Amino acid sequence: MSLADPVPPEALQVFVFAAPHPRAALNAIDDALARTTGELASLRLKPVGRIVEATLTLRGLDPDAARVAADRLATQVGVQALRLEHLRSRP
């Protein structure tokens, strides 16, 4: 995708990561949202044993911008095992 190509409105970027507690997950999400042009599509925090699984879905990011956001998110204190998925929803 080049800079001239618009990001399809149905394109979703899903970031899934683990954190030791909800506050660490929320701090990482707050930083990610402050530094991206993506629109928040959904957010879910789910306790899993002694950790929290966070799922952050953004709309309006091209794959390169999503990778930059994932790299930044992965460096946040407490963020573990980050996975990025590029999805297209049905229009």
N, C-alpha and C positions, 0 to 999 in steps of 0.2 A: 504494500500500500504506500503510495507516494503522498507527499504533502498536498498535492492537488486533489487527491481523492477524498471526498467527504467520508466521515465515519458513518456507516449505516446506523440508523436509529435503533435497529433491533440488536446491534452488537452489544454483548454484555461481557464484562471482565469479572471473573469470580476469584477472589483471594481467600484461601482457606488456610488458617494457621492456628497453632496452639500457643497458649500463654499460661503462666503459672496461676494467674488469678484474673478476675474480671477487670480490675483497675489497669493492669498491664495491657490487656487487650484493648480497652477503651482509649488509653493513652496513645497506643500505636495507631489506632483507627483515626483518632483526632488529628494526629500529625499527617497521616496519609491524606485525609480529606482537605486539610489546609494547604497541601502542596500539589493538588491535582486539579485539572479542569473537568474531571469526570463528575457525573451526577449520581448521587446515591440512589440506587435502585432498591437495595434491601440490606439489612444487617441482622445477623443472628448470633447470639452467644449461647453456647450450650455447655453445661457442665458435663465433663467426662472423667469420672474418677476424681483425681486430685488436680486436674487441669481444666482449662476452659478452651473449647473449640470455637473460634470466631470465623464467620463466613461473611465477607464484605463483597457486595455486588455493586459494580459501578457501570454506568452507561455513558457512552460518548467518548470513550478512550480508544485510540488506535492501538494495535498490538505493541508497538514500540513504547508508547507512553505507559502502557500497562506494565511492561517489563521494568521500566524505570521506577514506577510506583512500587512494584513488587520488591525490587532491590532495596529501595528505601525502607519499606515496611519490614523486610527481613533484618535490617540492622537495628531495629528498635529493641530496647531492653526488654527481655522476657519473651520475645517472639521466637517460636520454635517451629520447625517443620512446615515452612510456607509452601503452598502449592498455588499456581496460577492456572486458571482455565479460561480459554477464549470460547465464548458461546454466541450463538445467534438464536434469538427467540423468533417465534413466528409472528409475522406482521399482522 
